[in-house]
Amino acid sequence: MKIVQFHNPGSPDLAPHKKMFEENNIEFVQYPEFLSQEEQLECCQGADAVATSILKFPREVIEKLPDSVKCIVRTAMGYEIIDVDACSERGILVCNVPDYAMEEVSMHQVALIMALCRKLKHYDLFVHSGGWTRQSMIHGYECRRISCLTVGLLGLGRIAKNVARAMMAMGATVCTYDPYLSRETVEALGVKFCGSKDELLAQSDVISANIPLTDESFHIIDADAISKMKDGVIVVNTGRGGLVDTNALVAGLQSGKIKAAGLDVYETEPFSDVNHPLMKMENVILTNHVAFQSTEASRELEYKSALYAMQGAMGEIPAGAVNRQCRK
């Protein structure tokens, strides 16, 4: 048996788990991720399982994969770079690691909310500039008391539940719109149930989309959604860049409809255009898609990715399989 990992410096590394592979008579090989499709397919020859971080597996690649491939593991939470339907048609399992950084992402989101509510970026830049020359110099938008705010979460999965608990512990009201959860389930968590997205938009002071990126959720926060929000709302996104229409967000910030924003993800990554309007706004905090990061989370991600790849290579159905029905 053989596991192939497409790896680049900085991405999850399965090499520390080579001993586990060897104990199960599995060969392990690494290749760089910056390859042509022809090179990608050549590297997959003889592989029973494949692991990838950023190298995409579209239908045209999957249809040409050797019959030996039983499983493709995305060493991340999302699996949008792999055509799951094409894999299912060939009986290839697709795995992700959806639960490795629940605490990290939720606390990063809470940190953005808190930093924006308290204008930490404003104050930090102000002091660093040397502009603080007398007491009680306050500029920028007004701060709000956390216990007077309503935090609206579009989706109430594992990360959002952690965010809800943290915000409620500080006295905030939390509401959610999640069409997959009943009123009873939501209210049992102490969260206010919203029957529609518009209901959530109308009452929330802080809004975050905590849902996977799909065709249906793409630009779930767009110009129309922003128009239905409260004046002076705060928007935070630690999910996927495509959940928020960047142009609509910029327009909302420029008009003042949106008071502040905190982003860890972007429609185009890496996001490095220093001339982009978002780069010039003091009321916007930008981080570089690192909400997942911690020593503990990295170790967990690498171990689970290695485990799922090994199980997939051995013909088993890993816990992280998203299309397990293709093996029934």
C-alpha positions in Angstrom: 0.0 0.0 0.0 1.1 3.6 -0.6 0.2 7.0 0.6 1.1 10.1 -1.4 1.1 13.5 0.1 1.3 16.7 -1.8 3.1 19.0 0.6 4.7 22.5 0.6 6.5 24.2 3.4 4.1 25.6 6.0 1.3 23.1 5.1 0.4 20.1 7.4 3.1 17.5 7.3 2.3 13.8 7.6 6.0 12.8 7.6 6.1 12.7 11.5 3.7 9.8 11.3 5.8 7.6 8.9 6.4 5.1 11.7 2.6 4.5 11.9 2.6 3.9 8.2 5.6 1.6 8.3 4.0 -0.5 11.1 1.1 -1.1 8.7 3.3 -1.8 5.7 2.4 1.4 3.9 4.9 3.3 1.8 4.8 7.1 2.2 5.9 9.6 -0.4 5.8 13.4 -0.6 5.7 15.6 -3.6 5.4 19.4 -3.9 2.0 20.9 -4.5 2.9 23.2 -7.3 2.5 20.8 -10.2 0.7 20.6 -13.5 -2.2 18.2 -13.8 0.0 15.8 -15.8 2.6 15.8 -13.0 -0.1 15.4 -10.4 -1.5 12.3 -12.1 2.0 10.8 -12.5 2.7 11.3 -8.8 -0.6 9.5 -7.9 0.4 6.3 -9.8 0.2 3.3 -7.4 -1.2 5.4 -4.6 -4.0 3.9 -2.4 -4.6 7.2 -0.6 -3.7 10.8 -1.4 -3.4 13.8 0.9 -3.5 17.4 -0.3 -3.5 20.8 1.3 -3.9 23.3 -1.6 -3.4 21.2 -4.8 -6.9 20.9 -6.3 -8.5 17.7 -7.5 -11.1 18.7 -10.1 -13.2 16.3 -12.1 -10.8 16.2 -15.0 -8.1 14.9 -12.6 -10.2 12.5 -10.6 -11.5 10.8 -13.8 -7.9 10.0 -14.7 -6.7 8.8 -11.3 -5.5 5.2 -11.2 -7.9 2.6 -9.9 -5.7 2.1 -6.9 -6.8 5.4 -5.3 -9.4 4.7 -2.6 -9.3 7.9 -0.6 -8.3 11.6 -0.9 -7.7 13.5 2.3 -7.8 17.3 2.5 -5.6 18.3 5.4 -7.9 21.1 6.4 -11.5 21.7 7.5 -12.8 22.5 4.1 -12.8 20.2 1.1 -14.0 22.6 -1.6 -10.8 21.9 -3.7 -11.9 18.3 -4.3 -14.8 17.4 -6.6 -16.8 15.1 -4.2 -19.4 14.1 -6.8 -16.7 12.9 -9.2 -15.0 11.0 -6.4 -18.3 9.4 -5.3 -18.9 8.2 -8.9 -15.6 6.3 -8.8 -16.0 5.1 -5.2 -13.2 7.3 -3.9 -13.7 8.5 -0.3 -13.1 12.2 0.4 -12.0 13.1 3.9 -11.5 16.3 5.8 -10.7 17.1 9.4 -13.6 19.3 10.5 -13.0 19.3 14.2 -9.3 19.9 14.8 -9.4 23.7 15.6 -12.8 24.3 17.1 -11.4 26.2 20.1 -8.9 28.2 18.0 -11.3 29.4 15.3 -14.1 30.3 17.8 -11.7 32.2 20.0 -10.2 34.0 17.0 -13.7 35.1 16.1 -14.5 36.2 19.6 -11.2 38.1 19.7 -12.1 39.9 16.5 -15.5 40.8 17.9 -14.0 42.1 21.1 -11.2 44.0 19.4 -13.7 45.7 17.1 -16.2 46.5 19.9 -13.4 48.0 22.0 -11.6 49.7 19.0 -8.3 48.2 19.8 -6.9 48.8 16.4 -7.8 52.5 16.6 -6.2 52.9 19.9 -3.1 50.9 19.1 -2.4 52.9 15.9 -3.1 56.2 17.8 -0.6 55.5 20.6 2.0 54.2 18.2 1.7 57.3 16.1 2.6 59.5 19.1 -0.7 61.3 18.8 -1.7 60.9 22.4 -0.9 64.3 23.8 -3.6 64.7 26.5 -6.0 62.6 28.6 -9.4 61.4 27.3 -8.5 61.7 23.6 -11.1 59.5 21.9 -11.7 59.3 18.1 -13.4 56.9 15.7 -16.7 55.2 16.1 -18.4 54.8 19.5 -17.8 51.7 21.6 -20.7 49.7 22.9 -21.3 47.7 26.1 -21.1 44.0 25.3 -24.1 43.2 27.5 -26.2 45.6 25.4 -25.4 43.9 22.1 -27.0 41.1 20.1 -24.6 38.8 18.2 -26.1 37.1 15.2 -24.7 33.8 14.0 -25.7 32.5 10.6 -25.3 28.8 11.4 -24.9 27.2 14.8 -22.4 24.4 14.3 -19.5 23.5 16.6 -17.5 26.7 16.2 -20.6 29.0 16.4 -21.7 27.2 19.6 -18.3 28.0 21.2 -18.7 31.6 20.1 -22.2 31.8 21.5 -21.1 30.4 24.9 -18.3 32.9 25.1 -20.4 35.9 24.1 -23.3 35.0 26.4 -20.8 34.6 29.3 -20.0 38.3 28.8 -23.7 39.2 28.8 -24.4 39.5 25.1 -27.6 38.2 23.6 -26.9 35.6 20.9 -29.4 34.7 18.1 -29.0 32.4 15.2 -30.6 31.4 11.9 -29.9 27.7 11.1 -32.5 26.0 9.0 -31.2 22.6 10.1 -31.9 23.1 13.8 -35.3 23.3 15.5 -36.3 26.1 17.8 -36.2 23.7 20.8 -32.6 22.7 20.0 -31.5 26.3 19.7 -33.3 27.6 22.7 -31.9 24.8 24.9 -28.5 26.3 24.3 -29.7 29.7 25.6 -29.6 31.1 22.0 -32.5 33.1 20.5 -34.1 31.3 17.5 -34.6 33.3 14.3 -37.0 31.9 11.7 -35.3 33.6 8.8 -32.0 35.2 7.8 -33.8 38.6 7.5 -35.0 38.3 11.1 -31.4 37.8 12.2 -30.1 40.7 10.1 -32.6 43.1 11.4 -31.8 42.6 15.1 -28.1 41.9 15.3 -25.4 44.4 16.3 -22.6 41.9 15.3 -23.1 39.4 12.4 -21.0 36.4 11.4 -21.6 33.6 8.9 -20.5 30.3 10.5 -21.5 28.0 7.6 -19.7 26.0 4.9 -19.1 27.7 1.5 -21.6 26.2 -1.0 -23.4 27.5 -4.1 -26.3 28.4 -1.8 -24.2 30.2 0.8 -21.9 32.1 -1.6 -22.2 35.8 -0.9 -24.8 35.1 1.8 -23.7 38.6 3.1 -24.2 40.7 0.0 -25.5 44.2 -0.7 -29.1 43.1 -0.2 -28.3 41.5 3.2 -26.3 44.5 4.3 -29.3 46.8 3.5 -31.4 44.8 5.9 -28.9 45.1 8.8 -28.9 47.7 11.6 -27.0 50.9 11.0 -23.6 50.7 12.6 -23.4 46.9 12.5 -20.1 44.9 12.9 -19.4 42.1 10.4 -16.9 39.3 11.1 -15.8 36.4 8.9 -13.6 33.6 10.0 -15.3 31.0 7.7 -14.7 31.3 4.0 -14.0 34.4 2.0 -16.8 33.7 -0.5 -19.5 34.0 2.2 -19.1 37.8 2.1 -19.3 39.9 -1.0 -16.2 42.0 -0.7 -17.4 44.9 -2.9 -20.6 45.1 -0.9 -18.7 45.0 2.4 -16.5 47.9 1.2 -19.5 49.9 0.1 -21.1 49.3 3.5 -18.0 50.4 5.4 -17.6 53.5 3.2 -21.3 54.5 3.7 -21.1 53.9 7.5 -23.8 51.3 7.4 -21.2 48.9 8.6 -19.3 50.3 11.6 -16.4 47.9 11.5 -15.3 44.6 10.1 -12.9 41.8 11.1 -11.8 39.3 8.4 -9.5 36.3 8.6 -10.6 35.0 5.1 -11.0 36.6 1.7 -12.5 35.9 -1.7 -9.0 36.0 -3.2 -6.1 34.6 -1.1 -3.4 35.6 -0.4 -4.9 39.0 0.1 -1.9 41.4 -0.4 -3.2 44.4 -2.5 -2.0 47.3 -0.4 -4.1 49.6 -2.4 -7.3 47.8 -1.7 -9.8 50.0 0.3 -9.9 47.5 3.1 -6.2 47.9 3.7 -6.7 51.6 4.4 -9.5 51.5 6.9 -8.8 51.9 10.7 -12.1 50.2 11.5 -11.2 47.0 9.7 -9.0 44.3 11.3 -7.4 41.9 8.9 -5.6 38.6 9.7 -4.1 36.2 7.3 -6.3 33.1 7.4 -4.8 31.9 10.7 -7.8 31.5 12.9 -7.1 27.7 13.0 -3.5 28.2 14.2 -2.0 26.8 17.4 0.6 24.2 18.3 -2.1 21.9 19.6 -4.3 22.3 16.6 -1.5 21.7 14.1 -0.5 18.4 15.8 -4.1 17.3 15.9 -4.6 18.1 12.2 -1.5 16.2 11.1 -2.3 13.2 13.2 -5.9 12.9 12.0 -5.0 13.5 8.4 -2.4 10.7 8.6 -4.8 8.4 10.4 -7.6 9.0 7.8 -5.1 8.5 4.9 -3.9 5.2 6.4 -7.5 4.0 7.1 -8.5 5.0 3.6 -5.5 3.2 2.0 -6.4 0.0 4.0 -10.0 0.1 2.6 -11.6 1.3 5.7 -14.1 4.3 6.0 -12.4 7.0 8.1 -14.4 9.1 10.5 -13.6 12.2 8.4 -15.3 10.8 5.2 -17.8 13.2 3.8 -19.2 10.8 1.1 -19.2 7.5 2.9 -22.5 6.6 1.1 -20.4 5.9 -2.0 -19.2 2.7 -0.4 -22.6 1.3 0.5 
